[in-house]
Amino acid sequence: MNFEFSEEQRMLEDSVYKWATAWLEPQMEHAYEVDEMPPTLFKELGNLGVNGIVFEEKYGGAALGYIETLLVYETIARVSNALSMTVGASQTLAFDNFRRNAPEKFKMEILPKSCTGEYIGCLGITEPNAGSDAMSMATRAVKKGDKYIINGSKIFITNGPVADFMLFYAKTDPDKGPHGISTFFFYPKKQKGFSVEKIKKWGMRTSPTGLITFDDMELPEENLVGGLNKGVAVLTSGLCTERITLSGCTLGSQRSCLELSLKYAKERVQFGKPIISFQSIQEKIANMYTGYLASKWMAYSAAAYCDTLENKSGGKGTDLDRMAAAALLYCGEMGTKIGLDAIQIHGGYGYCQEYAVTRHFLDQKLWEIGAGTSEIRRMIIARELMRDDFRSGK
Ligand SMILES: Cc1cc2nc3c(=O)[nH]c(=O)nc-3n(C[C@H](O)[C@H](O)[C@H](O)COP(=O)(O)OP(=O)(O)OC[C@H]3O[C@@H](n4cnc5c(N)ncnc54)[C@H](O)[C@@H]3O)c2cc1C
């Protein structure tokens, strides 16, 4: 058992943190106010070499693991939880899932552009009437000659308004229920037959979220990914790595909430003393530290386990499914608690928009909802605990 990061991992963390504090941080207050992603974000990350961390070198990636992916997302989130989510939605949800399931020809065409930052990706599962119950999706893909005609809509799509690439799911054989779902991709900036509406949110501002409506959108047959009616296998193959690596978004905010609160509590003087000298403030700080450390090891141990597996798809009946759901469940709920404590320590100033701690707090709540809600994660964990072959201790 080794709880230390390697020298290479520390160097990776340092280079991303240096970039995040020098380039990203000075823009964040304004970007959050106007709710806009810095337009060159992905190109910056391409120059840093962290866009395709787990991709093979032939695609322009760094051929590293999910521990490193988690570390990069945590480090970006120390400055912006929202933009770390935007990066994760592109690189892990869209492109990594595509890498696992798409034909080589398209991977060679698309993945190198995702690594340089030329392409931003998004993934469309959720629909206005199909959230937790994703299998009840209503988007249809009907075969007509050598084309598919797509109708329907996808909601809450991270990066939808700015994406160059979209991976999404649609019913190709509705009578077969979950066995009649297929996966498709297309290039939104070159495609007709769909529209995008930006959704206004009170948190996760700067991360663009869209409602995407397909209106007789025509796609060539070759844009089908992973085989006809095999969409559920594609969809589930990305959920565990998504839950593990996106835990990094909340970890980064937890860490910043702790650091900012510690600094503020040492500086802020009331009743003639720094407020850190009050026991009730110390109690909050101690709880924040303990919660962050526990969250960190939940997430990194799941990532380390994932990195040892040949097949990282997870799914029903795997330890990975339970560990990934537990990691994000714990990190997400702890993130909200730590965010609330940080606001309380900052008093009235914590209620003002220009404070970084407020942005972290507002962003944190998403992690009890996105990537499957806390309720759904508990259902997954319980389902796997009820397996006859479950042995406690893992
Ligand atoms: C900022 C943001 C970004 C997002 N990004 C993406 C993205 O990039 N791509 C994408 O496809 N989706 C994305 N989502 C969608 C997200 O995954 C869904 O919001 C989430 O899965 C919940 O679905 P819902 O909002 O429809 O809630 P619902 O499913 O309607 O749930 C409402 C409530 O009911 C509870 N509930 C539902 N079913 C059960 C049950 N069986 N037992 C107990 N409780 C239950 C839920 O836990 C929740 O508390 C994003 C959402 C947000 C807010």
The ligand as an SDF file (V2000), in Angstrom:
LIG
                    3D

 53 58  0  0  0  0  0  0  0  0999 V2000
  -24.7390   21.5930  -14.8580 C   0  0  0  0  0  0  0  0  0  0  0  0
  -25.1590   20.2400  -15.3750 C   0  0  0  0  0  0  0  0  0  0  0  0
  -24.3790   19.5900  -16.3130 C   0  0  0  0  0  0  0  0  0  0  0  0
  -24.7880   18.3720  -16.8570 C   0  0  0  0  0  0  0  0  0  0  0  0
  -24.0500   17.7920  -17.8760 N   0  0  0  0  0  0  0  0  0  0  0  0
  -24.5740   16.7330  -18.5650 C   0  0  0  0  0  0  0  0  0  0  0  0
  -23.9520   16.2540  -19.7580 C   0  0  0  0  0  0  0  0  0  0  0  0
  -22.8980   16.7530  -20.1910 O   0  0  0  0  0  0  0  0  0  0  0  0
  -24.5500   15.2320  -20.4430 N   0  0  0  0  0  0  0  0  0  0  0  0
  -25.7210   14.6620  -20.0160 C   0  0  0  0  0  0  0  0  0  0  0  0
  -26.2140   13.7610  -20.6750 O   0  0  0  0  0  0  0  0  0  0  0  0
  -26.3270   15.0920  -18.8610 N   0  0  0  0  0  0  0  0  0  0  0  0
  -25.7930   16.1080  -18.1370 C   0  0  0  0  0  0  0  0  0  0  0  0
  -26.4200   16.5760  -16.9910 N   0  0  0  0  0  0  0  0  0  0  0  0
  -27.6590   15.9450  -16.5590 C   0  0  0  0  0  0  0  0  0  0  0  0
  -27.5480   15.1660  -15.2370 C   0  0  0  0  0  0  0  0  0  0  0  0
  -26.8270   13.9800  -15.4530 O   0  0  0  0  0  0  0  0  0  0  0  0
  -28.9790   14.9280  -14.7520 C   0  0  0  0  0  0  0  0  0  0  0  0
  -29.4700   16.1990  -14.3100 O   0  0  0  0  0  0  0  0  0  0  0  0
  -29.0800   13.8880  -13.6640 C   0  0  0  0  0  0  0  0  0  0  0  0
  -28.7930   12.6030  -14.1710 O   0  0  0  0  0  0  0  0  0  0  0  0
  -30.4730   13.8600  -13.0100 C   0  0  0  0  0  0  0  0  0  0  0  0
  -31.4900   13.8440  -13.9510 O   0  0  0  0  0  0  0  0  0  0  0  0
  -32.7000   14.8990  -13.8200 P   0  0  0  0  0  0  0  0  0  0  0  0
  -32.1070   16.2430  -13.6750 O   0  0  0  0  0  0  0  0  0  0  0  0
  -33.6520   14.6740  -14.9460 O   0  0  0  0  0  0  0  0  0  0  0  0
  -33.4100   14.5430  -12.4550 O   0  0  0  0  0  0  0  0  0  0  0  0
  -34.5280   13.3880  -12.1840 P   0  0  0  0  0  0  0  0  0  0  0  0
  -34.0610   12.0750  -12.7260 O   0  0  0  0  0  0  0  0  0  0  0  0
  -35.8590   13.8800  -12.6180 O   0  0  0  0  0  0  0  0  0  0  0  0
  -34.4680   13.3210  -10.6080 O   0  0  0  0  0  0  0  0  0  0  0  0
  -35.1410   14.2350   -9.7290 C   0  0  0  0  0  0  0  0  0  0  0  0
  -34.9660   13.7160   -8.3050 C   0  0  0  0  0  0  0  0  0  0  0  0
  -35.5880   12.4200   -8.1710 O   0  0  0  0  0  0  0  0  0  0  0  0
  -34.6480   11.4900   -7.6780 C   0  0  0  0  0  0  0  0  0  0  0  0
  -34.8920   10.1610   -8.2560 N   0  0  0  0  0  0  0  0  0  0  0  0
  -35.0890    9.8370   -9.5610 C   0  0  0  0  0  0  0  0  0  0  0  0
  -35.2630    8.5130   -9.6950 N   0  0  0  0  0  0  0  0  0  0  0  0
  -35.1460    7.9740   -8.4580 C   0  0  0  0  0  0  0  0  0  0  0  0
  -35.2320    6.6520   -7.9210 C   0  0  0  0  0  0  0  0  0  0  0  0
  -35.4360    5.5920   -8.7070 N   0  0  0  0  0  0  0  0  0  0  0  0
  -35.0990    6.4990   -6.5950 N   0  0  0  0  0  0  0  0  0  0  0  0
  -34.8890    7.5630   -5.7820 C   0  0  0  0  0  0  0  0  0  0  0  0
  -34.7960    8.8320   -6.2140 N   0  0  0  0  0  0  0  0  0  0  0  0
  -34.9170    9.0390   -7.5370 C   0  0  0  0  0  0  0  0  0  0  0  0
  -33.2840   12.0410   -8.1420 C   0  0  0  0  0  0  0  0  0  0  0  0
  -32.2250   11.4860   -7.3820 O   0  0  0  0  0  0  0  0  0  0  0  0
  -33.4910   13.5240   -7.9270 C   0  0  0  0  0  0  0  0  0  0  0  0
  -33.2950   13.8460   -6.5830 O   0  0  0  0  0  0  0  0  0  0  0  0
  -25.9830   17.7690  -16.3920 C   0  0  0  0  0  0  0  0  0  0  0  0
  -26.7610   18.4060  -15.4100 C   0  0  0  0  0  0  0  0  0  0  0  0
  -26.3700   19.6260  -14.9130 C   0  0  0  0  0  0  0  0  0  0  0  0
  -27.2550   20.3120  -13.9150 C   0  0  0  0  0  0  0  0  0  0  0  0
  1  2  1  0
  2  3  1  0
  2 52  2  0
  3  4  2  0
  4  5  1  0
  4 50  1  0
  5  6  2  0
  6  7  1  0
  6 13  1  0
  7  8  2  0
  7  9  1  0
  9 10  1  0
 10 11  2  0
 10 12  1  0
 12 13  2  0
 13 14  1  0
 14 15  1  0
 14 50  1  0
 15 16  1  0
 16 17  1  0
 16 18  1  0
 18 19  1  0
 18 20  1  0
 20 21  1  0
 20 22  1  0
 22 23  1  0
 23 24  1  0
 24 25  2  0
 24 26  1  0
 24 27  1  0
 27 28  1  0
 28 29  2  0
 28 30  1  0
 28 31  1  0
 31 32  1  0
 32 33  1  0
 33 34  1  0
 33 48  1  0
 34 35  1  0
 35 36  1  0
 35 46  1  0
 36 37  1  0
 36 45  1  0
 37 38  2  0
 38 39  1  0
 39 40  1  0
 39 45  2  0
 40 41  1  0
 40 42  2  0
 42 43  1  0
 43 44  2  0
 44 45  1  0
 46 47  1  0
 46 48  1  0
 48 49  1  0
 50 51  2  0
 51 52  1  0
 52 53  1  0
M  END
$$$$
